[in-house]
Amino acid sequence: MVFKRRARRMRWMVCHRVGPLWLWKALLVFAAIAFAGQLLGVIFNRSIQPERSRSPFPLSSSDVSLGSCRPHTHLMFLKTHKTASSTVLNMLYRFGEERNLNFALPLGYQFGYPLPFNAHRVKGYRGPRITEFHIMGNHMRFNKPEVEKVMPADTFYFSIVRDPVALAESSYAYYKAVAPAFKKAKILGEFAEDPRKYYNPRLRFNHLARNALWFDFGMDHNANFSTVLAKRGVAAVRKAFRLILVSEYFDQSMVLLRHALCWPLDAVVSFSLNARQQTAGGRGGVADSWVGKAVAGVGVGIGSASLGGASPHGLALTEEQRLKLRDWNALDWHLYQAFNKTFWEEVERFGRARMEAEVGHLQTRREVLARVCLRDGGRPVEANRIRDKTIRPYQSGLVKILGYELQPGLDNATRQACLRMIRPEIQYKDHLDARQFPRAAGQAPVIPPGGAHVRKDPGSPPRPGELRGSMGEEQRDWDGSRLARNHSLARAERKDQMR
């Protein structure tokens, strides 16, 4: 009894001093609900946070590692003509810019081409190994001893080749007004029937009309074909370069390149740059098959290739004419066959099934980024339809060179990443040049080679053949004058010393 009375007294004291018991029960229930709400909120936020923060450009985390390898950052890409090389160079530009690497850039827009490369053509070059350059990739005629003066000993050398018939089609369309041999022939088929009728080896720019790959690799493109000479040339290229890509198998090439360089997937995802419109007139001139070619990266839809439909502007060829072009470009054809064979040997070592899976990943990623970045589902448009003049591609030759428009409403980080993927080669080079060599305050802007009167669109200096009336450094190179060339190199050295 005494115990019960004490218990009742204690309950009374608690209830009257700190509140009734029902109030405590209510408070406990409320606290439990609040705690559960907070816990569920944390779980919910964690579950959705990755979706909110996931960027379409996880450049360093989309596939963090390819094992224990380290990404190559010393790279030399021999940019051959009309082989999708502009698309490859864009990848190098993006990779280097994102990682603040140092580019070996030309004083103009090419390294004194078509003269053999000379180290003094590199902006900022002060002598062997004085400055560390990470990436070199602008057009040159290859000359490895001079390249080795600029690039570190551990540099990864690679290039790209293309079937010489497809290359001739693209070159004819792009350089019709430049190469005298092409200029004289009304259509490509006429040239193919009897190339020697139109070709004079002594005329400048005609190197674009015969064995253009052989020439870019630094060899004599006018030499008479022999099996011994052809094999010697292949051996020289094989010795100088670690990897030769094939334009017709662009996505497979990107997979091999990615693994050779130990790069993340997004570094080799690209949109086709410098593609030409296949038929005349408006947006309808671009075939619907573009998405299957330029976005998916199948075959010759990459780079400077045509976009579906029948060949325009006199580019159609009979099978007999195609054979004649291969015979005319016999050195290139032998080079292409040799490295096409090597390429597929590399694919076999990599594994066919593995290659197919990785190509699928790359194409899927490209489609995702096209939807994120580009207007009209990623369909390329004529340059004059692109509102932003700073990303209009340079125009040359018989056909229109297409470009892209960015999706409106992108946040700044995404817009910058998308812009890198579509910025044309000439404008990108200017952009990197300005970053790497900022001009002193008040210094007059540099007029592009050929003079401002040649091309008024921003960032669009002339290509070979459009330097008439100019005394720019590249024009002196084209003239082939030893005195003018030495004068150019002396000027370059004085500029370097003043910086």
Secondary structure, DSSP 8 states (H G I E B T S, - for coil): -HHHHHHHHHHHHHHHHH--HHHHHHHHHHHHHHHHHHHHHHHHHHHHHHHHH--S--TTTTT--SSS------EEEE--TTSSHHHHHHHHHHHHHHTT--EE-BSSSSSSTTSB--GGGBTT--STTTS---EE-S--B--HHHHHHHS-TT-EEEEEE--HHHHHHHHHHHHTTTSHHHHH-SSHHHHHH-HHHH--TTSTTGGGGS-HHHHHTTS-TTS---HHHHHHHHHHHHHH-SEEEEGGGHHHHHHHHHHHHT--GGGG-----S-B-SSSSTGGGS-TTHIIIIITT-GGGSTT---SSS--TT----HHHHHHHHHHTHHHHHHHHHHHHHHHHHHHHH-HHHHHHHHHHHHHHHHHHHHHHBGGGG--EEGGG-S-GGG-----SSS-BEE--B-TT--HHHHHHHHHHH--HHHHHHHHHHHHS---TT------TT-TTT--STT----TT--TT---HHHHHHHT-HHHHHHHHHHHHHHHHH-
